[in-house]
């Protein structure tokens, strides 16, 4: 493997900043893990949350007294409202030693009033603070605190490598110690693409690297990734500082932030933070609602909501994941009850705590009732680790570069959707998990085009497979170093059992009925391969044109994606083959290429399936059923044992298996509904589900036959299991929006 001299500087920066963030890493913790204070115990039991943007500085109609009383009556356990709103207010929303109150508050002390009302009704109160934005008076007194762009021009944001950090730290300590809030929520706490070039940031970066920061994005410049990492680590440094400060003032205070780590993907200048912020705080709150207007073309509705909740729950595995949804729609009115209830159940199914922005108190009461009927079996549960889907922040940033959606993220979404539609248990594995070697006991890892990998990540994979774990991977996995620079060969060549020989790009579906031949590619299902006899695959192979004789099977199926040509190291050729025709230029003859479509191998005790084509990208783009089936077959065979629960249901039903101690809890979410049919316009389209179409006779089979106490929630209705060779099978008579099948001994 060719070493990359560019790794050394960035490793130095990352290590130096991680050390600075942690002050001193725990001697028993893996290198690079932050030593953050533990979350307060009460936060783990929270399931019913009312998020509002209501201002503490003003009484508006029923706010705050009647609103908070109604929240309590609906069963709310935790509530948000604003005590600070950046430069949208002239001051802050409480009487403070560290800043002037907003004039609109008058003689009242709004935040103390809200705290008292919440605590009177038994509600935990987490106060909203607009991170990195302050009233104009702060900037007027301290212009040097403003974040600067590369031209030295200030923005609306403040840099927390300046004295602004001290001001904010003093304020939040005052909030948890004197005002009595139970926690602080920092909204929009992000690194930004064009900032910050203030004197403090320049000096710190130069102290770490010996060089000035680059002033524009340039992936060929070794300083560019160091600069991005510097900004991410600076955010984490500030958050650790804030978390330690509020815990010193009140050990039961919580720190929650919004990081936008699962959906921005270079929209709006790539305003985001690294997933590593989850290690620094007590919980994350992500936004699902605005995704509709940022890029509605990016994911088949409504699956993007499932993915975002699942991703958030995964990166918060040891913390709390809160998902927000837009309570109102731009240019319109409140979200109606059906849409809000489906969103809330989507949040729970995928492991996130619903923190929907309250559309209206009547709608809140409806979904609070839904949550309360289920929270006994939701609190403290986690997604069951059968299949781990690896989502690599490194591959997104440094392999995806200026177009991460096309190069990388679409393949991740395709893999997730394939698992979702086939009701297979799937939980998140991040590249940080691989870096730190903190894998859960998965049976199989699914790595769609995990291109940019470090030596530590690859060693975790080797150990996992060597000890019996299964591996399914695609396309350019491990073919790039951690900064997205190409390697001479696969970094995991020994595990994949493969050697690259060429490449081909067939992403665009093209048709040529006459004239010169065009470049194209197919996957060939040879009769000798067992998957060619699979009933679902055969449905595709048996499709006939008008002239095809009855009974004839066409074994060539068009394949549209990028692909590599590769050879197995054992020299064997698979009966699943890639065949490609590359048209010549002008009158030059074309070239026909044949290569394996699948390389199967063993590494230690584990089984490995490597697809040289980017098939999960193709599944996302085109939705061909046979591609989803190939992913499923590979995952099942690599795992070596079936998942703990199997679900027989239409593909529009999402089934997510959670474990809660020794219980297994299968969430069943009905994603089919009717929509108002409006034009799909990027930046404008908003989909609202307005009715639910019930689904009948869903079957769930539990492999562990000792789990004989099986019931349907809500209602705690006992289900009579049928003993089958595959396990104990129960039938759910009818599913509306959501139900849980709970199994225990």
C-alpha positions in Angstrom: 0.0 0.0 0.0 1.4 3.4 -1.0 1.6 5.7 2.0 0.3 9.2 1.7 2.6 11.9 3.2 -0.4 14.2 3.4 -1.9 12.2 6.2 0.7 13.3 8.8 -0.2 17.0 9.0 -3.9 16.4 9.3 -3.4 13.6 11.9 -1.3 16.1 13.8 -4.0 18.7 13.7 -6.7 16.3 14.6 -4.8 14.9 17.5 -3.7 18.3 18.8 -7.3 19.6 18.7 -8.8 16.4 20.1 -6.4 16.7 23.0 -7.2 20.3 23.5 -10.9 19.5 23.4 -10.7 16.7 26.0 -8.0 18.6 28.0 -6.8 15.1 28.9 -8.4 12.0 27.5 -9.4 9.3 29.9 -6.5 6.9 30.2 -8.9 3.9 29.5 -10.6 5.5 26.5 -9.4 4.9 22.9 -7.3 7.6 21.4 -9.4 10.5 20.2 -12.5 9.9 22.3 -13.6 13.0 24.2 -13.9 12.9 28.0 -17.3 14.6 28.3 -19.3 14.6 31.6 -22.1 12.0 31.7 -25.6 13.1 30.7 -28.1 13.6 33.6 -30.0 10.5 34.5 -33.5 12.1 34.0 -32.8 12.8 30.3 -32.8 9.1 29.5 -36.5 8.7 30.5 -37.8 11.5 28.4 -40.2 10.5 25.6 -42.8 13.3 25.4 -41.4 16.6 24.3 -43.1 19.9 23.3 -40.8 22.0 21.2 -41.9 25.6 20.7 -40.2 28.8 19.4 -42.4 30.9 21.7 -40.5 33.9 23.1 -40.0 34.3 26.8 -39.9 38.1 26.4 -43.5 38.4 25.5 -47.0 37.1 26.6 -48.8 36.2 23.4 -52.5 35.2 23.7 -52.4 32.0 25.8 -48.6 32.0 26.2 -47.2 31.2 28.7 -49.6 30.2 31.5 -52.5 28.4 29.6 -50.1 26.9 27.0 -47.9 25.3 29.7 -50.9 24.1 31.7 -52.3 22.5 28.6 -49.0 20.9 27.8 -49.0 19.3 31.3 -52.5 18.1 30.8 -51.4 16.4 27.6 -48.6 14.6 29.4 -45.6 16.6 28.2 -42.4 15.8 30.1 -40.0 18.4 28.6 -40.5 21.7 26.9 -38.5 24.2 24.9 -39.0 28.0 24.4 -36.7 30.9 23.6 -34.7 32.8 26.1 -32.4 34.3 23.5 -32.9 34.8 19.8 -29.7 36.1 18.4 -29.8 39.4 16.5 -33.6 39.0 16.2 -33.9 40.5 19.7 -32.3 43.6 21.2 -31.4 41.8 24.4 -31.9 38.5 26.2 -35.0 36.9 27.8 -34.0 37.0 31.5 -32.6 39.4 34.0 -28.9 38.8 34.0 -25.6 39.9 35.2 -24.2 39.2 31.7 -26.3 41.3 29.4 -29.2 43.6 29.1 -32.7 42.1 28.8 -34.8 42.7 25.7 -36.9 45.9 26.1 -40.0 44.0 25.1 -39.8 42.0 28.4 -40.5 45.2 30.4 -40.6 44.6 34.2 -41.2 40.8 33.8 -38.5 38.2 34.0 -39.8 36.0 31.2 -37.5 33.0 31.5 -37.8 32.7 35.3 -41.6 32.9 34.8 -41.6 30.1 32.3 -39.3 27.9 34.5 -41.6 28.4 37.4 -44.7 27.4 35.4 -43.0 24.4 34.0 -41.8 23.2 37.3 -45.2 23.8 38.9 -46.7 21.4 36.4 -43.8 18.8 36.6 -42.3 19.6 33.2 -38.5 19.8 32.6 -37.6 23.0 30.9 -34.8 23.3 28.3 -34.3 26.8 27.1 -33.5 27.8 23.5 -30.3 29.8 22.8 -29.5 30.8 19.2 -25.8 29.7 19.0 -23.2 32.1 17.6 -25.7 34.9 17.1 -26.1 37.8 19.6 -28.0 41.2 19.8 -26.3 44.0 17.8 -25.1 45.6 21.0 -22.7 42.8 21.6 -21.0 43.3 18.2 -20.9 47.0 18.7 -19.1 46.6 22.0 -16.8 43.9 20.7 -16.4 43.9 16.9 -13.4 41.7 17.3 -15.7 38.8 18.3 -17.4 38.6 14.9 -16.6 35.7 12.6 -14.8 36.9 9.5 -14.8 35.6 6.0 -11.6 35.2 3.9 -11.8 38.9 2.8 -11.9 40.0 6.4 -15.6 41.0 6.3 -17.7 40.3 9.5 -20.8 38.1 9.4 -23.8 37.9 11.7 -22.1 35.1 13.5 -19.6 35.2 16.5 -16.5 33.1 16.8 -16.1 31.0 19.9 -12.4 31.2 19.7 -12.7 34.8 20.9 -14.1 36.4 24.1 -17.6 35.6 22.8 -17.1 32.1 24.3 -16.6 33.6 27.8 -19.8 35.6 27.5 -21.9 32.7 26.5 -20.3 30.4 29.1 -21.2 32.9 31.8 -24.8 33.2 30.5 -25.5 29.5 30.4 -24.0 28.9 33.8 -26.3 31.6 35.1 -29.3 29.9 33.4 -28.7 26.5 35.0 -27.5 27.8 38.4 -29.6 30.9 39.1 -32.5 31.0 36.7 -33.3 27.3 37.2 -33.5 25.9 33.7 -33.0 22.1 33.4 -30.9 22.4 30.3 -29.7 24.6 27.4 -30.4 23.9 23.7 -28.1 25.6 21.2 -29.8 25.9 17.9 -27.7 26.1 14.6 -24.4 25.4 16.3 -22.4 24.8 13.1 -19.1 25.3 11.3 -19.6 27.4 8.2 -18.0 27.0 4.8 -16.6 30.6 4.5 -15.6 31.3 8.1 -13.8 32.0 10.4 -10.7 33.9 9.5 -10.6 36.1 12.7 -7.2 36.8 14.2 -7.7 34.2 16.9 -8.5 31.4 14.4 -5.7 32.3 12.2 -3.2 32.3 15.1 -4.5 28.9 16.4 -4.4 27.3 13.0 -0.9 28.6 12.4 0.3 27.4 15.8 -0.9 23.8 14.9 0.3 23.7 11.2 2.9 26.4 10.9 0.9 27.9 8.0 -1.9 30.4 7.4 -5.3 28.9 6.6 -6.3 28.5 3.0 -8.8 31.1 1.8 -10.8 29.0 -0.7 -11.9 25.5 -1.2 -9.3 23.5 -2.9 -9.2 19.7 -2.5 -5.8 19.5 -4.1 -4.4 21.6 -1.3 -3.3 19.5 1.7 -4.2 22.4 4.0 -7.8 22.4 3.0 -8.9 19.3 4.9 -6.8 20.4 7.8 -8.7 23.7 7.8 -12.1 22.0 7.7 -11.0 19.7 10.6 -9.8 22.7 12.5 -13.2 24.3 12.3 -15.0 21.1 13.4 -12.6 20.5 16.3 -13.1 24.2 17.4 -16.8 23.7 17.6 -16.3 20.5 19.7 -13.8 22.3 21.9 -16.4 25.0 22.7 -19.1 22.5 23.4 -17.0 20.5 25.8 -16.1 23.7 27.6 -19.8 24.7 27.8 -20.9 21.2 28.9 -18.3 21.0 31.7 -19.2 24.5 32.8 -22.9 23.9 33.2 -22.3 20.5 34.9 -20.0 22.2 37.4 -22.8 24.6 38.2 -25.5 21.9 38.1 -24.7 18.3 37.5 -28.3 17.6 36.4 -28.3 20.2 33.7 -28.4 19.0 30.1 -26.7 20.4 27.0 -28.4 19.7 23.6 -27.5 21.1 20.2 -28.6 21.1 16.6 -25.8 20.1 14.3 -27.5 19.4 10.9 -25.2 16.4 10.4 -27.6 14.1 8.4 -29.1 16.2 5.6 -27.2 19.3 4.6 -24.6 17.6 2.3 -23.3 20.9 0.9 -26.6 22.7 0.7 -26.3 26.3 1.6 -22.5 26.3 1.8 -22.3 23.1 3.8 -23.3 24.6 7.1 -22.9 21.7 9.5 -20.8 20.1 12.2 -19.1 16.8 12.4 -20.9 13.8 13.9 -18.2 13.9 16.6 -20.2 16.6 18.4 -22.4 13.8 19.8 -19.4 12.8 22.0 -19.3 16.3 23.5 -22.9 16.9 24.6 -25.9 15.1 26.2 -28.1 15.0 23.1 -28.6 16.2 19.5 -31.8 17.7 18.1 -32.0 17.4 14.3 -34.4 19.0 11.9 -36.6 16.9 9.5 -39.2 19.4 8.4 -37.0 21.8 6.5 -35.6 19.0 4.3 -38.8 19.3 2.2 -37.9 22.8 1.0 -34.1 22.4 0.8 -33.9 19.6 -1.7 -37.1 17.6 -2.1 -35.7 15.8 -5.2 -33.0 14.1 -3.3 -34.9 11.2 -1.7 -38.1 9.4 -2.4 -40.7 10.8 0.0 -41.2 9.8 2.8 -38.1 7.6 3.2 -35.9 10.6 3.9 -37.7 11.1 7.2 -37.0 7.5 8.2 -33.3 7.8 7.3 -32.8 11.0 9.2 -34.3 9.7 12.4 -32.4 6.5 12.0 -29.1 8.3 11.4 -29.6 10.6 14.4 -30.4 7.7 16.7 -27.3 5.9 15.5 -24.8 8.8 16.1 -26.5 9.4 19.5 -26.3 5.8 20.6 -24.9 6.6 24.0 -26.7 10.0 24.2 -30.3 11.2 23.4 -31.6 11.8 19.9 -34.4 14.3 19.6 -36.0 14.9 16.2 -37.8 18.1 15.3 -40.4 18.6 12.6 -41.7 21.8 11.2 -45.0 22.7 13.0 -46.0 25.1 10.3 -45.3 25.3 6.6 -43.8 28.3 4.9 -46.5 30.5 3.4 -49.2 28.2 4.8 -50.6 27.1 8.2 -50.1 24.5 10.8 -49.4 20.8 9.9 -52.6 18.8 10.3 -53.0 16.0 12.8 -52.5 13.0 10.4 -49.2 14.3 9.1 -47.9 15.2 12.5 -48.9 11.8 14.0 -47.2 9.9 11.1 -44.0 12.0 11.6 -44.0 11.3 15.3 -44.4 7.6 14.9 -41.6 7.6 12.2 -39.4 9.2 14.8 -40.0 6.5 17.4 -39.8 3.7 14.9 -36.3 4.7 13.9 -35.1 5.3 17.5 -35.4 9.1 17.9 -37.4 10.9 20.6 -40.2 13.0 19.0 -39.6 16.7 19.6 -42.0 18.0 17.0 -42.5 21.7 16.9 -46.1 22.0 18.3 -48.5 22.6 15.4 -51.4 23.2 17.8 -52.4 22.1 21.2 -55.1 19.8 19.9 -52.7 18.1 17.6 -50.1 17.8 20.3 -52.6 16.2 22.6 -53.3 13.6 19.9 -49.7 12.6 19.4 -48.8 12.8 23.1 -51.5 10.2 23.6 -49.9 8.0 20.9 -46.5 8.3 22.6 -47.8 7.7 26.1 -49.4 4.4 24.9 -46.0 3.2 23.7 -43.3 4.8 25.9 -43.1 2.0 28.3 -41.5 -0.1 25.5 -39.6 2.8 23.9 -37.7 4.4 26.8 -34.2 3.0 27.0 -34.6 0.9 23.9 -32.0 0.8 21.1 -32.0 -0.6 17.5 -31.0 -4.2 17.5 -27.5 -4.8 16.0 -28.0 -7.5 13.3 -26.9 -5.6 10.2 -24.7 -2.5 10.7 -24.9 -0.1 7.8 -21.6 1.9 7.6 -22.1 5.6 6.9 -18.7 7.3 6.4 -18.3 11.0 7.1 -14.8 10.7 5.7 -16.1 9.3 2.4 -18.8 12.0 2.2 -16.4 14.8 2.8 -13.1 13.8 1.1 -14.3 11.2 -1.5 -17.6 13.0 -2.2 -15.8 16.4 -2.2 -17.8 19.0 -4.1 -20.6 16.5 -5.1 -21.1 14.1 -2.1 -24.7 13.3 -3.0 -23.9 11.9 -6.4 -20.6 10.3 -5.5 -21.5 8.8 -2.2 -24.7 9.6 -0.3 -27.1 8.3 -2.9 -25.5 4.8 -2.4 -26.1 5.1 1.3 -29.7 6.0 0.8 -30.1 3.1 -1.6 -28.7 0.6 0.9 -30.9 2.0 3.7 -34.0 1.8 1.5 -33.2 -1.7 0.4 -33.0 -2.9 4.0 -36.1 -0.9 5.0 -38.3 -2.3 2.2 -37.2 -5.9 3.1 -37.9 -5.4 6.8 -34.4 -6.3 7.9 -33.0 -4.9 11.2 -30.4 -2.3 10.4 -28.5 0.1 12.7 -25.8 2.7 12.1 -22.1 2.2 12.1 -20.0 5.4 11.6 -16.4 5.7 10.5 -15.8 7.0 13.9 -17.1 3.7 15.4 -14.6 1.9 13.1 -11.8 4.3 14.0 -12.3 3.7 17.7 -13.1 0.0 17.3 -16.4 0.3 19.1 -18.6 -2.1 17.1 -21.8 -3.5 18.5 -22.3 -7.3 18.1 -23.5 -7.2 14.5 -23.7 -10.3 12.4 -23.0 -8.5 9.2 -21.7 -5.1 8.1 -23.0 -3.5 4.9 -20.5 -1.0 3.4 -21.8 0.7 0.3 -18.9 2.3 -1.5 -17.0 3.2 1.8 -14.2 4.6 -0.3 -12.1 6.7 2.1 -10.8 4.6 5.0 -8.0 4.9 7.5 -5.7 2.1 8.6 -7.5 2.0 12.0 -10.9 1.6 10.3 -9.6 -1.2 8.1 -8.1 -3.0 11.0 -11.5 -3.0 12.8 -13.0 -4.5 9.7 -10.3 -7.2 9.5 -10.8 -8.1 13.1 -14.6 -8.2 12.8 -14.6 -10.5 9.7 -11.7 -12.6 10.9 -13.7 -13.4 14.1 -16.8 -14.5 12.1 -18.6 -11.3 11.1 -20.0 -11.1 7.6 -19.2 -8.3 5.2 -21.1 -6.9 2.1 -19.5 -4.1 0.3 -19.5 -2.4 -3.1 -17.6 -0.4 -5.7 -14.6 1.6 -4.5 -14.6 0.6 -0.8 -11.1 1.2 0.7 -9.7 2.4 -2.6 -8.9 5.8 -1.2 -7.0 7.1 1.8 -8.7 9.1 4.6 -8.3 12.3 2.6 -9.9 10.9 -0.5 -6.6 10.3 -2.3 -6.5 7.2 -4.5 -4.6 4.1 -3.4 -2.8 1.9 -5.8 -5.0 -1.0 -4.8 -7.8 -1.8 -2.3 -6.7 -1.1 1.2 -8.9 -4.1 2.2 -7.7 -6.3 -0.8 -6.9 -9.2 1.6 -10.5 -9.1 3.0 -12.3 -8.5 -0.3 -10.1 -11.1 -2.1 -10.2 -8.7 -5.1 -7.8 -6.9 -7.5 -9.0 -3.9 -9.6 -8.4 -4.1 -13.4 -10.4 -1.3 -14.8 -13.6 0.9 -14.5 -16.7 1.9 -16.4 -19.3 4.6 -16.0 -22.8 3.6 -17.1 -24.9 5.9 -14.8 -27.1 7.4 -17.6 -29.8 5.2 -19.0 -29.5 5.5 -22.8 -31.4 3.9 -25.6 -30.2 3.5 -29.2 -32.8 2.0 -31.6 -30.8 2.7 -34.7 -27.5 4.2 -35.8 -24.1 3.6 -34.1 -23.9 1.5 -30.9 -23.5 3.3 -27.7 -21.6 2.3 -24.5 -23.7 0.2 -22.2 -23.4 -2.5 -19.5 -25.3 -5.5 -18.2 -25.3 -7.9 -15.3 -25.4 -11.5 -16.5 -27.2 -14.0 -14.2 -25.6 -17.3 -15.1 -27.7 -20.3 -14.5 -25.0 -21.9 -12.3 -25.3 -19.2 -9.7 -27.8 -20.0 -6.9 -29.2 -16.4 -6.9 -30.2 -16.8 -10.5 -32.8 -19.2 -9.3 -34.2 -16.9 -6.6 -37.9 -16.3 -7.3 -37.6 -12.5 -7.0 -34.6 -12.3 -9.4 -36.5 -14.7 -11.7 -39.4 -12.2 -11.9 -37.0 -9.8 -13.7 -35.3 -12.5 -15.8 -38.7 -13.7 -17.1 -39.9 -10.4 -18.4 -40.5 -10.8 -22.1 -40.7 -8.5 -25.1 -43.5 -8.9 -27.6 -41.4 -11.2 -29.7 -39.9 -13.3 -26.9 -41.1 -17.0 -26.9 -42.9 -18.1 -23.8 -40.7 -19.7 -21.2 -37.5 -18.0 -22.4 -35.4 -16.4 -19.8 -33.2 -13.4 -20.7 -30.2 -13.5 -18.4 -28.7 -10.1 -19.3 -30.2 -7.3 -17.3 -29.2 -3.6 -18.0 -27.1 -2.1 -15.1 -26.8 1.6 -14.8 -24.2 2.9 -12.4 -20.5 3.3 -12.0 -18.6 0.0 -11.8 -15.1 -1.4 -11.5 -13.7 -4.4 -13.3 -12.1 -6.7 -10.8 -10.7 -10.1 -10.5 -10.9 -12.5 -7.6 -7.5 -13.3 -6.1 -8.3 -17.0 -6.3 -8.7 -16.6 -10.0 -12.3 -18.0 -10.0 -15.0 -16.4 -12.2 -18.5 -15.9 -10.8 -21.5 -17.0 -12.7 -22.8 -13.5 -12.0 -20.9 -11.4 -14.5 -20.6 -7.8 -15.7 -20.6 -7.3 -19.4 -19.9 -3.9 -20.9 -19.5 -2.4 -24.3 -17.4 0.7 -24.6 -18.1 2.4 -28.0 -15.1 3.6 -29.9 -14.6 7.2 -31.0 -15.6 8.0 -34.5 -15.1 5.0 -36.7 -12.8 3.2 -34.2 -14.1 -0.2 -33.1 -15.6 -0.6 -29.7 -14.5 -2.8 -26.8 -16.4 -5.6 -25.1 -15.4 -6.3 -21.4 -16.4 -9.1 -19.2 -15.7 -9.3 -15.4 -17.2 -10.7 -12.3 -20.3 -9.0 -10.9 -19.7 -10.5 -7.5 -16.6 -11.8 -5.7 -17.2 -14.1 -2.9 -14.5 -15.0 -0.4 -13.7 -16.0 3.1 -11.5 -14.1 5.5 -10.8 -15.9 8.8 -14.1 -17.2 10.0 -16.1 -14.5 8.1 -17.8 -14.5 4.8 -17.3 -11.6 2.3 -19.4 -10.5 -0.7 -17.9 -7.7 -2.8 -20.0 -6.2 -5.7 -17.6 -4.2 -8.0 -20.6 -2.2 -9.2 -22.2 0.7 -7.3 -25.4 -1.2 -7.0 -26.9 0.6 -4.0 -26.6 3.9 -6.0 -28.4 2.2 -8.8 -31.1 1.0 -6.5 -31.6 4.5 -5.2 -31.7 6.0 -8.7 -33.9 3.4 -10.5 -35.5 1.3 -7.7 -35.1 -2.1 -9.6 -36.4 -4.8 -7.4 -33.7 -7.4 -8.3 -30.9 -5.0 -7.1 -32.6 -4.7 -3.7 -32.9 -8.5 -3.6 -29.2 -8.9 -4.3 -28.3 -6.7 -1.4 -30.7 -8.7 0.8 -29.4 -12.1 -0.3 -25.8 -11.1 0.3 -26.6 -9.7 3.8 -28.4 -12.8 4.8 -25.7 -15.2 3.6 -22.9 -13.1 5.0 -24.6 -12.9 8.4 -24.8 -16.7 8.6 -28.0 -16.6 10.7 -31.4 -15.0 10.3 -32.3 -11.7 12.0 -33.9 -12.0 15.5 -37.3 -11.1 14.0 -38.7 -11.6 10.5 -41.6 -9.6 9.2 -44.0 -10.5 6.4 -45.6 -7.3 5.1 -45.8 -5.1 2.1 -42.7 -3.1 1.4 -44.5 0.1 2.4 -44.4 -1.1 6.0 -41.2 -0.3 7.8 -40.2 -2.8 10.5 -37.5 -1.8 12.9 -36.3 -4.2 15.6 -35.3 -2.7 18.9 -34.0 -4.3 22.0 -35.0 -3.1 25.5 -33.0 -5.2 28.0 -34.0 -8.8 27.2 -37.2 -7.7 25.3 -37.4 -7.5 21.6 -39.7 -4.8 20.3 -40.6 -4.7 16.6 -42.0 -1.3 15.4 -44.3 -1.5 12.5 -44.8 1.7 10.6 -47.4 2.1 7.8 -45.8 4.5 5.3 -48.6 4.3 2.7 -51.1 7.2 2.5 -52.7 9.5 0.1 -51.4 13.0 -0.8 -52.6 16.1 -2.3 -51.1 15.9 -5.8 -49.1 19.1 -6.4 -46.2 19.9 -8.7 -42.8 18.8 -7.4 -40.9 22.1 -7.4 -37.5 22.2 -5.7 -37.6 24.6 -2.8 -41.4 24.8 -2.8 -43.1 21.4 -2.7 -44.5 20.3 0.6 -46.2 17.0 1.0 -48.9 16.4 3.6 -50.4 13.0 4.3 -54.1 13.3 4.8 -55.4 9.8 5.4 -54.2 6.4 6.5 -54.8 3.2 4.5 -54.8 0.3 7.0 -52.8 -2.9 6.2 -54.1 -6.2 7.3 -52.6 -9.6 8.4 -48.9 -8.7 9.0 -46.9 -11.6 10.4 -43.9 -11.4 12.7 -41.7 -14.4 13.5 -39.3 -14.4 16.5 -36.4 -16.7 16.1 -35.8 -17.2 19.9 -38.6 -19.5 21.0 -38.1 -18.7 24.6 -39.8 -15.3 23.9 -43.3 -16.7 24.4 -44.9 -13.6 26.0 -45.9 -11.7 22.9 -48.3 -8.8 22.8 -49.5 -5.9 20.6 -49.0 -2.3 21.7 -50.9 0.0 22.1 -53.4 -2.0 24.1 -51.1 -4.7 25.5 -53.2 -7.2 23.6 -51.8 -10.8 24.0 -50.9 -12.5 20.6 -51.1 -16.2 20.4 -47.9 -17.5 18.8 -47.8 -20.3 16.3 -44.8 -22.6 16.6 -43.0 -22.9 13.2 -39.6 -24.3 12.2 -38.4 -20.6 11.8 -39.6 -19.5 15.2 -42.7 -18.3 17.0 -45.1 -16.5 14.5 -47.8 -14.1 15.4 -50.3 -12.3 13.2 -51.3 -8.6 13.5 -54.9 -8.3 12.3 -54.6 -4.6 11.2 -52.0 -1.9 11.2 -53.1 1.7 11.0 -50.2 4.2 11.5 -48.0 2.4 14.0 -47.9 -0.6 16.4 -45.3 -2.4 18.4 -45.0 -6.2 18.8 -43.3 -6.8 22.1 -41.7 -10.2 22.9 -40.2 -11.3 26.1 -39.7 -14.4 28.2 
